[in-house]
Amino acid sequence: MNDEEYRDILQFTRRALNKAGLSAIDERIMSDIRGSEGAFWDLTYYLKHLTEEVALGSDIHLSNVLRRVRRYVETDTGARIEGVRIVISEEDRERYRAEHIDLAPNPELGRLAQELRTLIEELYEDYRRDSNRRGEE
């Protein structure tokens, strides 16, 4: 792959995140990119940080949080706490385009995080192969 293809993948990913209503994540990741070392490095940096963001919503992290909550919080009915709902204030609802945020384990996010890790590994392998080929010429 070449720099243009790496840039295209990054732009495609950013557009997909924004289309999914996750522009805050995109902005947070992009604001941390300091001085580009090239399109490949920008793409892998972005994907690594996106993976971290996705993993935060995966079963592993939220299950740990819920386990701690269950230890110290009881419901009126005695039912097990399956998640946490954060109600967004009236003034922030338009900004976040939501009335509430539900925090509950999501196995899909765990799978997505793993797919992103696999993609990053494949990109590194491809980059190394290309670097070796260029070094042989």
Summary of the structure (lengths in Angstrom):
residues: 137
radius of gyration: 19.4
end to end distance: 16.5
largest distance: 71.7
contacts: 333
relative contact order: 0.12
helix: 70%
strand: 6%
